């Protein structure tokens, strides 16, 4: 297993951290006019940093949770699934295991492993109040370089083959 990411809410102390105080400028003074500060003799060496892209496991975990909790329709995953995964997802969403009243389900942890290049098997811990559920899914990279979900399971074994 390569990665486990925790999405729990971090508890911060009630007090605020100390702020930086600039002793050269009291709080009520106006800003300095342009050109009155120090001048640079060398150009800035900073380069714009690239925004990190979310992992496909994170994106699919969020999408699957929205569908299974009833916040999005099942057909929202139609172009993101392949093979029998859409049928399994439709069956799971129909039974609504995460739609129960109470707190909205949230993703607690995501972990994954790569059994071979172009395939990712992921697990997700979903918290609903005091209860934890497990979800597993498999992603495969298609010829068009898009990830698609090829299997999904929620809290147990897959449904029997002839359940549709």
N, C-alpha and C positions, 0 to 999 in steps of 0.2 A: 504494500500500500504506500502510495507516494505522499498524499496530502490529506490533512484533516484541518478544516477551517472552522473555527467557532464563531458563531454569530450571536452570542449571548450579549445582553445589554451590560455594558460596563458600569459599575457603580463608582461614582465620583464623590469625593468628600464634599460636605456642605459648604465649606469655605472656598473662596476663589483663590487661585494661585497669585502670588505677588506680581504686580505689573511693573514694567520697565519705566523708570522715571528718567527723563532727560533733564539733567540739572542745568543745562545751558539755556533751556527755554522754559520759562514758567508756563503753567497751564493756560493763562489768558493772553499770551502774547500772539501777535499776528504772525502768519508764516513769512519766511524770508522771501525777498524778491528774487527772481531768477538771476543767476550770475553772481550772487553775493556769497555763495558757498564755495567749497573747494572745487577746483577744476580737475578733470581727468586728462591725463596725458596719453593714456593707452586706451584703445577701444576695449569694450567689454568682451570677455572671452566666453560669456554665457551663450549657450545654444538653447533654443527652445526644447523643453523636455516633452517627450511623447506621453500622452495619457495612456496608462496601462489599460489594455483591453480585458474585459471580464472573461474568465474561462468558460468554455462551452458547458462545463458541468454546472456552473453557477446559473447560467442563463436557462438551461433546461430544467434545473431544479425549481427555479422560480416559476417557469411556465407550467410545469406539471402540477405544482402546488396550487396555482391559480385555477387550473381546470378541475382538480380533484376537490377543491373546497367550494366549487360552484361560483367563483368570481369571474370566470371566463367560460365560454362554451367549448365543448369538446372539439368542434370543428376548427377552433383556433390553432390546434396542433396538427391539422391535416397535412400541411406541407412540411412539417417538422418530424414526421414519423415515417417509418418504412416497414413493410411486411405486416405481421399480425399485431404489432405494437399499438396501432390505432384501435383495433378491435378490443384489445385488452384494456386500453385506456378508456374507451367508451363504456365498457362493462364496469370498470371500477368507478367511473364518474356517475353512472346510472345508480349504483348502490349508495353513493354519497358517503363514504366512510369518514370524510373530513368535513362534512356539512353540518354536523351536529351543532345545536345552539351553544352559545357560550363564547369564550374567547376565540379570536381568529387564529388559525394555525400559522406558525412561523417556523422558518428553517433555523435549526440550532447548529447543526454541524453538517459539513459536506466532506466526503472523502472519496478518493478514486484510485484506481490502478489501471495501468495500460498493459493488457495481456499481449498485445502485439501493436505494431505501428498502425495507426488509423482506427483503433478501437479503444474505447474507454468504458470501464465498468465503474459505476458510481453508487454510493449509498448516501442517504440523507436521513438525518434525525429531525423529525418534525414535532414541535412542541405545541400542545393545545392545552393551555392552563397547566395543570399538574401532570398531564399525561404525555408520554412520548410515543411516537409511532415511527416505524421504519419504512423507508421507500428505497427501492433499488431500480436502477435503469442502466441500459447499455446504449452507448452512442457509437456510431460508425461514420467514418468520413467517406462521403460519396465521391464519384468521379468529378463532380462539379465543385469540389472542395468545400462542401457544406456538411455540417454535422446533422445526422438524423438519429432519432431515437428508434431503436430496433427491438427493445423489450422494456417492460415496466412492470414492477411488482410493488404491492403495498401491504406491509405487515403480514406476510405469510406466503404460502405457495401460490403459484399461478392458478387461474381458474381452469376447470377441466376443459378438454379439447372441444367437446360438443355442446358448450353452454349457450351458444348464440341461436 
